[in-house]
Structure formats: structure tokens, C-alpha cells
């Protein structure tokens, strides 16, 4: 019987029926008896001293169980820690109290918590807490905060500089001295807000008789949250169970450790009642991390023929008011090291200044540092092309790392695993019919229409990552992952992963991997994730690591199962193990296909253990702990075609072509889905999204009415295609694809708009490219 | 946030000044004012119910009249906070004789924070103008009624 390959098949996502019929269980769906609800009072000031808090009116309000302030938690709940202590920097880690004690440092900083019998009672009682604030001067801009005389956020952090970090490789001075042309450009990578569909949520339950705390929460990494909660609460790790049930998207924002989950847990422990916290959407805008927010000054050195010799620059990375969990690593390790992109640029000198400001903390948001790097490099390449009057495609091609050069070490020290950058570019050019477009563009210009085309030939670092590197770059954790494959007596399997997918579709792709390996139907495989009590250990889902690391652990565990099963099968077939092979989903005696056993036959015998080969243990269950030898480096070419309305400055995205290479593809439908969502987010940064603070630290874009999330109406149908260059880092040749869309698309769109406006002499416009900004540059204005 | 306005009232300046300054008139004319009590320090303790865009809620705070130069000018200071956030503002209220009576000129500056700032910012200036127009419209009715005796 021929079995068609399930690896590579466009299997429909098995997660979706429950998600789209309302049958999924999210944290907020958890109902426990005697449940109480907590709500947080948040600072309306960007920066202020708390001169007095009076909770007496709130305490006596109907239904209120308890009210706590920062003072009440002092010595009982530890500070919120940072888990990425970057080396070779002067990183300062000021205390981040779970509730503000004497100073609030951003609008949304939690000041007090009210526990009540109902969510409404808790919310109402929040308004009854009287707080007197003495406002302090505010700074929201990452560069201005470092200037003399700027308001100071933390007493032990002079000039608000959390760290200075530098990456240097090659001879930058020589590159600039030998250049025919050098260019300078300031690029602002505006602050964004992740906006996961489900805001954060926590239900904490404590059993005083056993000392066990169970925290159901919106987490991308339950084991990391368990460890950090243990540190914050002083509770032994084995007494804490963290469950991430259905999680409605994260985009990075649910990696991090926040005050609310810890305070909710502490209140459950002390009040002897299970407690739920449900973040409201407008709270989510203030209290959940933001992303990006870089001000970058760059210089590039090039030869007249377009060869780029070197890049140097400085980045002010706005970190917000406190160091979030991974905050120091995002603009450094995940950003600075990628500042030469997919090009053979031999010299780099780049400094990153991490800065505290009176804003919501900034941390990893889909792409995390790499979109900012790709934006900078891809804009620079276009600026060089424009200056030298060369075709931006030719400049890219001239500087690509050639496909024969891999593994290739870039000046930052990273070693790119594999790539064929020209292959992806050629495919994209063919799809857009580049020559024809340029002809159409010139004809349109004659008619006063502004058409533009923009390229982004990106590479990104993901599949985080080798644990030895994690340690070397100061990440306070490992980056390997685990899998367990358990085959039940009936031949059905339950498999466990230490990663924690939350919408990406690995329940489907991991089942495909196991089905392919074990020759059992995909519907007979259950994928379990997101529970520290059911899964040995794992580091979670972020950095497009789930498939490249967790998926590899899964295939290795399945292969161990298969090998044990082969030995048992040989015994049952009365053949020597060397003569038994796994083919077409069955264990067969070589050359005698009619003598065979299915995985189901073997599973039954392994679990009954009536007749086992000598020295083989009963059961059919294996684990794998996979630590990759390197990161993986997906790449590709994205092309945007835009038209700018000469009357209004409105940009219409006319076509979008994405050619991605994420190595071997397990499920093309899921890869397309990841690319589509990522592109939508990246296009939105280019054109619409922007977190805006006023000078007093008030977040002006603090709701779905004010923050411009893309809608289907604003986007064309994306055209996706792939090249497949397997990664040598893992046995399935996998790379990641969770973030490529956001990393690639932003500069493609901006480059297209600048190309459209190039007849007007426009060289650069900072994002988002709102109609007003463009309209002011138009001759009709 | 800067806010300016002027209102012509058919009444003599001293009467305009007197009523603008009258606690009872203030309480009746400050939009949403539920309580206005004179404190020992000369400030008024105020409770107000205010809605801007989708954000509605009650504020408590203080109203103070300072730098009084009767019957020409005074400074009005308002600050309050509550569930929807905080608001504070200061306005110079200046009275000028005109042919038809008195012109009230207002030159103010305000600041808001918290939810009102996040959600209501786009409509804040028109909303503030509307509140100011309501206040002076109410005062105009009272003053002109008093002038007519």
C-alpha cells in the first residue's frame, strides 16, 4: 500500500474548527467556584510622585474583598526581573516593583489592586481609591531622554541610559576612507502596539493544604513563567503549575513577565480564593509591552559601481519606563548583529543606546529587532542606488552573499547557515514582470500618476537557538527544546512539545511530522503543549523557534520510537533487526513485504509486553531534548507595488509579491498563513500604525479607534511563492517563518512609496507614510 | 491644549463680574457640577459628572478663583480627577466694556491624562469648547436676566 507523504501537504489546520465555532477554552473561560476578580488602578500621569494613597473608601465598597498598594507588597512580592543581561555593556537593572511604591513612571503603571466578588465591583471600587500625585517632568523621546537636563526616571541610571552596547567588525575607517560615496540618513522606526486578539488574562488558584499554586495564563512560554513566578513569589518551582490554554495570539507580547500575573498569584495565595484578572483592551494598550521605537543615525560607504563597503551608526532604542523581560536583548543581539543583512558588507560599527523614558515598556514584538535591522539596511541600499542612479535590484544583486559562500560569517560574527538570495530575487522579478512594470511606471508618470515599486531582500535570524550562544549573549535561559512521543496500546499517539504555540498551527504541523515518521494517520495523533505539569521542560514559542527547534525535537523523539518499534517488530516477525525496515508505513522483512507489522501491531505488543525482545523495556514512549548547533536564517524577496494619489497623498498597495525561503516546508497552507499575517502587520507599520505619546506622556493612540490596525479592505491579495534551501542545522532542513512577513514587508512598502515619489526628488519619509505627510510633498499641495 | 473664546453680554461690567464670581451661579452653570462647596482655604471643593466622547465619569477636585481684579479680571483654576483620568486647567477671564455691554474674553490652557487622554483626545478640543460655551451661555442667561431686573 502506497502512503502519500504528509510532510509537505497542505493539511487544513486541525485547530480551526474549535477556534471558529467558539469551542476553544481561553483563560477567561476558566470558571472556578468562589472565584474573585482583581482590577488594577493605573497611573494617569506619565511621571509623578505618589504623595498619598487612601484606599478606605474602596475597601468599604460593596463586594470588595481586599485592596493592596505597592507598600503592602513590599518585602512580600519581589520585583519584576529582566531575563536578558547582555554582556559587554554597562546594563543597569533598576528595580521594577510589582505595584508602584512612591513613583509612577508611565501612564498605565499599576498603583493598586482591588479584589472583589465580581469584575464589575472590582472595577467600580478602583475609582474609589484616592491617590494624590505630585507630577514630575516627563520625557517620552529615546534620544531627548539622554540629553543633559532631561527628566530622570531612575535614581541609579544617569541620563536614563540603561546600556550602551556596540558591535564592530571589519575595518570601518578603511571602508569609509576608500569609498567613492558616503551617505547619511536618520531613520525613525516608530513605536508599535502588538494588539493580540486576546488581551492578557490570568486565573490563579492556591491550595494552602498542599502549597500548590496553579496559574492559568496567556503565556507563550509556561516554563519560563513558572520559573520567574517562583523567583518573584519565593515559591518553590515544583509547587507552581503554569497552564497556557488556548492563547489568542501573542506576537511576542505574552513572552514577558508582567506585574499583574504575579500580583494576581500573590493575592490568590494570601486571600485563599482563586482570582481572575482580565485585561481590558484599553489596559492592554497601556500595560502590555510595545514594540520597535528606534531612532537610528546611519552612514553608509559605497563604491561608484554600487558595492557597499561599510555601515556605521548609532541607535537610540526606547525601552520605556522599566526593563521588560527580554528588552535588553531585542535591540542588540536580535538587531545589531543583523545590520549587514543579506549582503557581503565587510565592515560594521554600530552602537545601541538603550534608554528609559516615561512610556510603556518596550520588548519583543513580532520580528523583535530584525524588522528594525531589515528596514535600516534595505532603506540604505535604496538610498545608495538612488544616489548612484543605479537600479536598486542591481545594487542588491551586486552585494548579495553568493550562494556558494555558506556557511558565511558576517562582520558581527554570526554565521549564516544557508542561502540562495539571487534565486528568491529572480523568482520575485519574474512574478512581478519587472521590466514591464518599469515601462508602465514611465507611461503613468507622463499622465501625472505616481506608481512605485519597492524591494526588500531580507534575511533574518531565528530558530532561537543554540543554548551555548544563549548563555554567551546573556539570555538567562536555555534555547533547546523537548518533545515526548507516547504511543498508546491501540496505536494512537499523544505527543508533547515544550514549545507553546498560540495560533501558529503546530498542532497540525507537528502531527504531520509524527505521522510521516511513524506511519500512523494524522487524526490518531494528539499534540499537547502549554502545561508545565504535562510537559517535562521547554522554552516556549517565540523567535520563530517552534518548528526549527521544537519540531526537530519532535522528529528525533519519533525516530527513537520508530527504532524501538523496529526492534520489537523484528522480534515479532522472528527476523533479525538488521533485516527489518520501515517502508510504506509498516515494518517489513527486507525483500519479503508480505511479512510485516504495522505500528499499531507493535504498539499493542509493546504496551502489553507479553512477548518482548530480550533487554527491551515495555512501553512505546520516547523523549528528545534538541539543542541546535546554530540559528537558522530564512530569507527571501518581497516586492510592493504602490500608487500614490496625487490629490490626497493616499497610498494604495496595488500588488504584493512575497517569495520566502524557510527551508523545507511541512505545510504550505500554514506557511502562507504566517506570511499573510506577517505581511499585513509589516505593511501596517509602513503605512498606518503608530503609537503616539504627547509631551506629557499621555498615550494618544490608546484604543482601537485611535490606533490604525490594518483591515482586509486596505490590503490586496498577497501573491506568495517559495524557494526551498534546506537548513543544514536540523535533520528536516527547517527554518522559521513566523516573523518573515513583518521583517520583510515594511521596507518593501516604504521603498515603493519613495520610488513613486522619486520624480519629486523625495529621498526619505519616516513611517508611517500617512496621507498628510505625502500630500505636503506633492506639487498639488 | 489652548482654548480661547469671547462672549458678548448685554449687561454692565460690574454686574457681569459679580455673577461670574457667584458660587451659586458657578454651580448651576459649570456643566455636570453636582456640588460646589467653599473651603477654608478659599478654594471650592467640586464634584462634576463629565462625559467626553465615550468616556464618562465623575471627577472630584477643586475650583479656585485667583488674582481677582474686580470688575476687570480673574483667574479660574480647575483641577479634578476620577475614574476617567484627570483634568486641570487655568483660564484668564477678562472683561472689556463694549457698546452693547461687556465682552468676556477667555484665554485658557488645559491638560488631561489617563483614559480621557487616550480615548477622547481627537474630540477633546471641540468637547472642551462645547463645555465652555455651555458655561458662558448659562451665565449669559443669568446675567442678562439680572440686568433686566
Interface residues (C-beta under 8 A of the other chain):
Chain A: X42 X43 X44 X45 X46 X107 X126 X127 X282 X285 X286 X694 X696 X698 X699 X700 X701 X702 X703 X705 X706
Chain B: X57 X58 X81 X82 X83 X85 X86 X111 X112 X113 X114 X115 X117 X118 X119 X121 X122
